[in-house]
């Protein structure tokens, strides 16, 4: 008798557990639930993409600063050293320009 009661109770508990699992799964598969899950995944993906873009931007700024330091582009200009004067090419006046397409 004790054995029958044990197996009856175990079967009833398994049935309740299985029914609860099936009902939860059915609620997860309703259109409203699926839409909410998709929206949550989209929002999560958007946040991850934003974080990735910010990390890339930070890396770009850091690398640009490293390159600027390496090339001396960020170096301050010394006050006592003046910039060189702007050079201009002197245009020599030509009496006659040569054009090989002209007939002489």
Secondary structure as the mmCIF struct_conf table of DSSP 4:
data_model
#
loop_
_struct_conf.conf_type_id
_struct_conf.id
_struct_conf.beg_label_comp_id
_struct_conf.beg_label_asym_id
_struct_conf.beg_label_seq_id
_struct_conf.end_label_comp_id
_struct_conf.end_label_asym_id
_struct_conf.end_label_seq_id
HELX_RH_AL_P HELX_RH_AL_P1 UNK A 2 UNK A 28
TURN_TY1_P TURN_TY1_P1 UNK A 29 UNK A 29
BEND BEND1 UNK A 30 UNK A 30
HELX_RH_AL_P HELX_RH_AL_P2 UNK A 31 UNK A 71
TURN_TY1_P TURN_TY1_P2 UNK A 72 UNK A 74
HELX_LH_PP_P HELX_LH_PP_P1 UNK A 75 UNK A 78
BEND BEND2 UNK A 79 UNK A 81
HELX_LH_PP_P HELX_LH_PP_P2 UNK A 82 UNK A 87
HELX_LH_PP_P HELX_LH_PP_P3 UNK A 92 UNK A 94
BEND BEND3 UNK A 95 UNK A 96
TURN_TY1_P TURN_TY1_P3 UNK A 100 UNK A 101
BEND BEND4 UNK A 102 UNK A 102
#
